[in-house]
Structures are given as structure tokens and as C-alpha cells.
Amino acid sequence: MTVTAQGPLPTATYDVAIVGAGVVGCAIARELARHPRLRIALVEAQDDVGQGTSKANTAILHTGFDAAPGTLEARLVGEGYARLGAYAAETGIPVERVGALLVAWDEEQLAALPGLVRKAERNGYDATRPLSREELYAREPHLGPGALGALHVPGESVICPWTTTLAYATQAVLAGVDLHLNAKVEQVGSGEEGHRLHTSRGPLRTRRLVNAAGLYADTLDRLLGHEDFTVTPRRGQLLVYDKLARPLVRHILLPVPTALGKGVLVAPTVYGNVLLGPTAEDLDDKRATGSTADGLAGLRDKGRRVLPALVEEEVTAVYAGLRAATGQEDYRIAVHPGQGYVTVGGIRSTGLTASLAVAAHVTGLLADTGLDPGPVRELEPVTMPQLGEASPRPYQRPELIAADPGYGTLVCHCERVSRGEIRDALASPIPPRGLEGMRRRTRARAGRCQGFYCGAVVRELFEAAHREEGRT
């Protein structure tokens, strides 16, 4: 296995290179790794996998009930929901099937619920059920006053997006995929022999190319001579409330959808927190991931109506993510057979759910370019760190601590992260390159003190591991 973050890239030609190591790019790499004949590269501009949109979404495993019927997105989200649910169970990715309630706050929204039932049925999901006002408040007693009813979608779930992306990438790397970090693609030259990527770490040659560059998918598409879509970054700001707020909400609370998206939601997380958000702000800057006072104030105003007690709880974190909006109600996935090139653009917040189905679809499109992937093998299973609150964490497992006392020594007390978990992350096939990567792998520094107590110890463990790595 090969993970590189510096130095020149290999001179040998790859069969397929995937640009972008977000959740979709990593899923594609994993799918292609099932074909041992292929030599695969996963190329990422930043220093870790899942550093873009994939790290800052609402972490929902969608049933696809409200997707636009007949679209590619609807099909892939429906397929991906089943695939990712099964994969999560196999690998230990935390999932909680809490269900969702689409809450109607006025007569117009209430009248829209039967249409959403029909839409769900057209998408192959027939488990929705209208709830009366009384049923709604029995399910969510802390809901704000004035709701008229709701639509129950029992299959909607919350999931760990960080572990999902890392699981895909880990399986891909263990199966022989080369992961090249800090390798921003700046230019592309194409010819009869394939593509020559000019990256910030030098050239990389590949016979076929997959563009999974997320917010920059349109930029890479233009380097290949196509102007099929433009990505407009849509910023979503979110508030993360303390674990003490978790008893206030039992379901994912959704508004009735609008043309701008699913709107502001209140949702539990697999880590025991509560999310409020996101905003939906179309911007020009693809790097504008900062939060704003107006955006956060607007979230609180909307949250006060949905769950009044929530806004009185403590906020432990604020973050913002950028979604790849294209002005189209569908993914922008296209194959260019003559170029040996597949574009995977416009993958919005549903991309987490659809990721495994997108990967299978893209593999089929690569066959249309003349790629013969060869025989298929089953990948070696991986077991991911247990970050969810619904299952026992390492510090709660006496047999694990008896075998290795490191799991009984807490470093981050807010999130109850043990020294053993930090050690495991640093020794993993794709170790963190910074403290934010450590947070996504272990939850260290993600609690209510935001690293005030444990930050120095976590940093020392991280730096000690890198010093040791430098000596070997």
C-alpha cells in the first residue's frame, strides 16, 4: 500500500486516476480496487481524505424519498441507501435509524404532505405516514407550538460521515490503490496515450481519468475542454449543541422542502450532539467556509420556532460547509469515451448516501471508454473505530482494557477518547496529517471544551508519533 504526501509522484502510467478524495472519490477508488488487474491512483489537493464538502455536511443517510423522480440522483440515492446501510453494518460505521418528521407549520405546508407521499412512492419508498398534530407532539414533546401535523419517514438515519470516507479510502489503499495527498491538479494534457496531470507535486500519467473534484469539478472539466455546468458554492452554516441537549429531540426534524433544498433542520448526531442548520447561501468564493454573525443569528431564530428549548442550550461548535450546487436538479455525471474521461459533478449533500452507488455507476461508465477492468475480487474487510454513542466506546469495554490498558486511559474527557484510540489512529493505514484529521478519526478535541483540557496532550502525542516516524 502507498500513501504519499510529499516528493515526486510515480513515473509509471496508471490505468485510472481519480481526482478528489472526498466521500465519492474514495468510494470510486474502493470500487475500482476490487479489480486487481488495474493500477489506480487517488489524487487529492489537500493533506487528508474528506477535507472538503465531505467533512462538513449534515451527516444524514437519506432514503431518497424526496428526490426528483426519474433523475439519476433519485436512482443512485435509493441504491446507495441500501448499499451504505449494509456497508456500515459490516465495517462498524455508526448509524442510528432515528427516522425523520417533516413538520407542517401552516395550512399550505400541511396540504403539501400528500404530494410528498406520492413523490416518495414514485421513488420506490412507501413507508411514509402522515401524523396528526396530536401524534406529532406525542413523538416530539419539546417541539415548538403551532405545528399542524407532519410526515413520518422512518428510514431516515444519522451516520458518521468522517468514518465513511475514511473506511472507503482505507479499504482502497489496503487493496493497492496509491493515495497521493497534497497533489493539486493545475493543468491536464491529453493525447492518444491518455492524460498527463500537472500537479503541485509534479506530473502523473494515467490512461483514464475520473473527475470527482467536488467544488472544483467544473474547473477540471474545463481543462478537459467541457463547459457542461458551473459549480456555485452553496454555504451551509451549522450550530452544534452540547450533548446535554440530546434528550430534546428524538427524530430528524425537517421543514417541508423548497427549491433551495431541504431547509434548516434539527437533528441528533451519532456523537450525541444536536445539529441546527444548514443555511443556504450561494457564493462566488469556493473557499468561503467561515461562519457569519447574521447566518448564525438566522439559524437561532429558525431553531427557536422548531425547538425553543434548544437555543437555550450551550453551543459547542460552529462550522460551515460548501455544497456543489449547479442550478440543476440532478447529478452531473457524464462519460466522454473518446477521452477516456468521466465527470462526476454536482454531487450535493445526498452524495454521502449515494456514494457506493455512484462508484458502481462510474465503474460501468469507464467500461464505455474501453476499459477492461478484469476479474473481480472481494476486498479484505476493515473495522473502523467506534465513534458513535449508541454502541460501547473503548473506555466502556472491560475486556479491551484488560488486554490493552491504553483504552482505559482517557485523554479527551469531554468525548471520552482514550490514549489507545489516538495511538491506533496514528498507526492506521491513513494516519492524520494534522490535529483536525485526528479529531475526525477519534473525536479528540471535539467536545464542549474544544481542546482546552486535552489539546496539549493530543498535540504532544501527535508530534511524538511524527518524530518517531522521521527516525524510521
N, C-alpha and C positions, 0 to 999 in steps of 0.2 A: 504494500500500500504506500501511496505517496501523497503527502500534504506539504506544499511549499508555500512560503510567504515572502521569499526574497531570492535574489540571484536570477540568472538567466533561465528561461524556460527550455524544455527539451527540444532538441532539433528534429527528432523523428516526427513523421506525419501521423496525426490521429485520424481515426475513422470518423468520429463525430466529436465536435466541441460544442458545449453548451455554455452560453454566456449568461451569467446571472445565477448566483447560488442562493436565491430565495426559496420559498417552500416549493414553488413549481419547478424551478430549475433543478433543485435537489431531487425532487420526485422523478423527473425525467432521467437524471443520471442514474438513479437507482433502478429504474425500469430497464434502461439500456444495459446496465451491469448484469442483467440476467442472461445476456448473450456473451459468453466468454470469448468468442472469436473477436469481438470488437475492442478497439483501443479507444477509450473515452477520456476526454478532458472536461472538467468543470471549472470555468474561469470566472473569478469574482473580483470586482474592483476594490472591495473593502477587505478588512483583515479577518473577517469571520463569515460564516454562513448565516443567513437570515438577518442581515443587518439593515435591510430596507423596510419595505412595507410589511414584510412577514413578522417583524418583531413588535409591531405597534397596531395590531388590529383588535377587533372586539372578541376574538377567541371563541367564536360560535361555530359549532358543527351544524350546518344548515340542512334541513330536509329538502330544500328546493321548492317548497310549497308555493312560494310567491314569485318564482322566476317567470319570465315572459315565456309562455308556452310555445313550443316549436323551435326555440332557439338552441344553439349549440350549448350555451351556458346551462339552460334548463336540463338538457340531457346529461351533461358531464357532472353537474352538481348532484343530480339524482343518483347517478352511478357512483360518484365519489363518496357520497354519504355512506353507502353500504360498504364500499372498499375501505374507507378510512376507519369506520367503526370497527371492522374486523381486524384491521392492522393495529389499531390502538390496543385492542384486547390482547393481541399476540405479543406486543412489544412493551407494554406497560405504560403507554402514553395515557395520562389522566384524562378521563371523560366522565362527566356527570350528566345524566339524561334528566334534566330538570323540567323540560317542557317550556313552551312559550305561551304567553297570553297577549293577543293583540287587543288592546283596550280601546273601546269606543267612548269618546268624551262628549260627543254631540250626536244629534239625530242623523246627520249626513254620514258620519263615520259608522254609526250603527247600521245604516242602510247599505253600507259598502261591504259588510261582512259576508252576506250570502254570495256576493260575487267572488270574494276571496276563497270561499269554499269551492266554488266551481272551478276557479283557477287552479287550486291545489289538486282537484280531481283530474283536470286536464294534464297536470304534471305527474300523474300517477301516484299522488299522495291522498288517500281517502280517510285519514284518521282525524281530521279536524272536527271540532264540535263547538257550536255556539253555546255560550254561557249567559244565563240571565244575570241581572245585577246582583241578586242575592247569592248565586253560585260564585260569582267573581269575588265578592267580598269575603265569602267563606274561605276561598282559596288564598286570598291576599288581604288579610285584615288590616294591614298598615297602608293600603292604597289610599290615595287622596280622595276627598269627597267629590261627587259629581259624575262618576263613571256610570254609563248606562248598560254596559254589557261587554262581552269580549268573545274572541275566537280562541279556543284552546288548540294548540298544536303540540301534541305530546312528544313528538320525536325530536324537537329542537333541543340541542345539548350544548354544554360548555366543554371546552377542550384546552389543552396546553399547546399553544402554537409554537413555543420555543422548542419543546421536546420533539414535536412532529418534524420540524425542519431538520433538527439535529439527527433524528433517527434515520431519515432518508439519506442524509449525507454520510452518516457513519456506515450504513449498510453498503452504500455505493463505494466508499473508499476501501472498506474491508474486502470488497469483491474485485478491486483492482482499478477503480476509477482514480485518475490523477486530479486532485483538487489544487488549483493554483490560486492563491489569495493575493491581494494587493496587485492585481494584474488588470488594470483598467484598459479596455479596448478603445483605442484612439482613432484607428483607421483600419480599413479592410481592403485588401486587394484580392481579386478573384480571377481565376483562369481555368484552363482545362483540367489542371491537377487539383483544383479545389480552392481553398481560401487561405490567405496569409493574414493573420490578425497581427496588427501592430499594437502592442500593449505597453503599458508603463514599465514592464519588466523584459521587454524585447519581443521578438517575433514568435508566433506559434502557428504551425501549419495544420490544416485539417481538410479532409475531403468533403465533409458535410458540416453544416453549421445550424445550430438551433439558437434562436434569439429569445431568451427568457429574461431580458434585461429590465423588466418591470417599468418603472417610471421613464427609463431611457430606451424602451423598446422602439419608439418611433425614431429616435436618433440613430440607432443601429440599423433600422430598416432603411433609412435614407442613405446610409453609407453603402447599402447594397442596391441602391437605385430605385427604391419604392417609396411612394408617398400615399399610402393607403389610409393612414389615420394619424391623428395628433393626440398625444397624451397631455391632458390638462391635470396637473396635480390637484387633487381634492383633499384638503387638510381636514383631518378629524381629530379634534382635541377631546381628551377624556380625563375624568377625575376618578381616582382610585380611593375608595373609602376603607377605613380600618376594618379589621376582622370583627370588631365589636358590632359592626353594622349588619353582619351577615344574617342574623335572625329576622331582619326586617323584610326580607324578600325570599320567596320560595321558587319563583319561576323567572324566566327571562320576560321582562315587561316591555312590549313593543308598541309603538304607535301604529296606526293604520298607515301603510306605506304611501309615499308621494313620488313624484317624478324625480326628486333629488336623491332618493334612496329610502332606506328603512327608518331614517329619522333617529331621534335621541331615544336611547333605551336605558333601562336599568337592569343589570344582570349580575348574578353571582359569578364568581370565578372559581376555578378548580383549586385555587390557592387559599380560598376562604375569605376573599375580599368582596367588595361590591363595586361594579363599574357604573359610571354615569357618562353617557356620551353616545356617539361622537357628534361633533359639529360637522357641517358640510360646506367648506369654503373653497371655491375654485380660485386657484392662484396661478401666478406665472413662474414662480421660483420653485424648482424641484428640490431645493434644499431647505425649504422653509418649514422645519419641523418644530419650531418654537411655539409655545403657548402664548395666548394673549389675555389681558385682563377682561376685555369685552367678551371673548369667547367663553371663558370660564364663568363669568357672571351670567351669561345667557344659559349655560348648562344648569347652573344652580336654580335659575328661575323656572326652567322646564322641569327639573327634578323636584322642585318644591310642590308642583301640582301632582306629579305622579306618586311620589313617596315623601310626604312632608318631613317625616322624622329623619330621613336620610341626610338631608342637608345640614342637620344639626350635629351629625357625627364628624369625627376627625378625618381629614383627607391625608393619606399617607404618601400619595404620589400624584403627579400630573404628567401626562405625556401626550404627544401628538404624532400621528402617522399620516402619510400621504398615500392616497389611493389613486390608481392609474385610470382616471376617467377619460373616455374617448368621445363622449357625446353619442355613443351607440348603445343600444340595449342588448349587447351581446359581446362575447369574447371576439378578439380579432386574431384568430388562428388561421394561418394560410401556408400552403406549400408552394414553393417555386421549383418545380422538378429540374428545370434546366440549370439552375444554380446550385442544386443540392442544398437548399436552404428552407428552413421552416421558421416562420414568425409566430411567436406566442405572445400576443399583445392584448392590452385592455383587460387584463385579469384583475378583477376588482376584489372586494372583500370576500366574495364566495370562493376565491381561488384556493384558500386553505382546504375547504371541504372538497373541492373538485380536483385537488392536486393529483391524486393517483389515477383518476380517470383521464385527466389531461395528459399525463405521462403515457398512458396506453394509446391514446388518440395520436399523440405526436409520433410515437414509435411506428404506428401504421402509416402516417404521412411520410416518414423517412423512407419507408419501403417504396413509396411512389417516386422517390428520387433515384431509385435503382439500388438502394442499399440492401444487401443481403445480410441480415443480422446473424444468420446461422442458428445453431441449436440453442435451446433454452435450458437453463438450469434453475434450481431453487436456490435462493440466497441463504447464507447462514443466518439464522435468527439473531436478533440483538435484543437485549433487555435494557430499557432506558431507566435512568434514575427516577425514583418515585417522588415527584414534586407535589402531588395532589393531596388535599386534606381528607379525602374520602377513604383513603387506604392508609394503613400504618406506615409512618415515616421510619427511617432507620433508627432514630433515637427511641422509638417505641417498640423495638423488636429485640427482646432479651437474647434470643439465640444468635442474632447477628452481633450484638455487643459482646457476648461471651466468646465468639470466635475472633472478634477484632475490636478491642476497646476503643479504637478511634471513632466508632459510630456512637459511642456513648459520651463523647466529649464535645459539648456544644461550643461552637464559635460564634454563630449568629443566633442570639437568644430570641429575637423577635420572630424569626422564621424557623427557628429550631433546626439550624443547619449544623451538622457535625463536622469535625475535623476529617473524618473518614470520607465524607462526601466531597469535600474540597480536594482532598488527595486524589480521589478517583477521577474527578473532572480534569485535574492537571495531568493525569496519566492516561487519559482517554485517547482514542484514535484521532479525534479532532479537538485538541485542548483549547481552552480560551486563550486569546491573544491579549486580553485586557480585562479590567475588572467588570466592565459591562457584560462581557462574554461569560465571566464567572457567575454573575447574577442570573443570567438566563439559564445556566446549567444547574445551579444549586439553590437559587433564591437568596443567597447570602447578600446582605445589604438592601434587600427589597422590602423590609418591614417598616414598622412605624417610626423607628429612629433613623432610617435611611443610612445606616452605616456609621452613625455617631459612636455607637459602642463597639462594633466589631470591625469597623473599616480598617484600622491599623493592623489588626491581626490578619485579616484576609489579604491585605496588601503584602504583608511580610511572607505569608505562605506562598502567594503568587510569585513574588520576586525571588524567594529562595528556590522554588522549582525551576525558574528560568536561569538562575545562576548555575544550578546543578546541570541543567541541560547544556549550558555553554561549556561546561567542563568535560562533557562526554562526547 
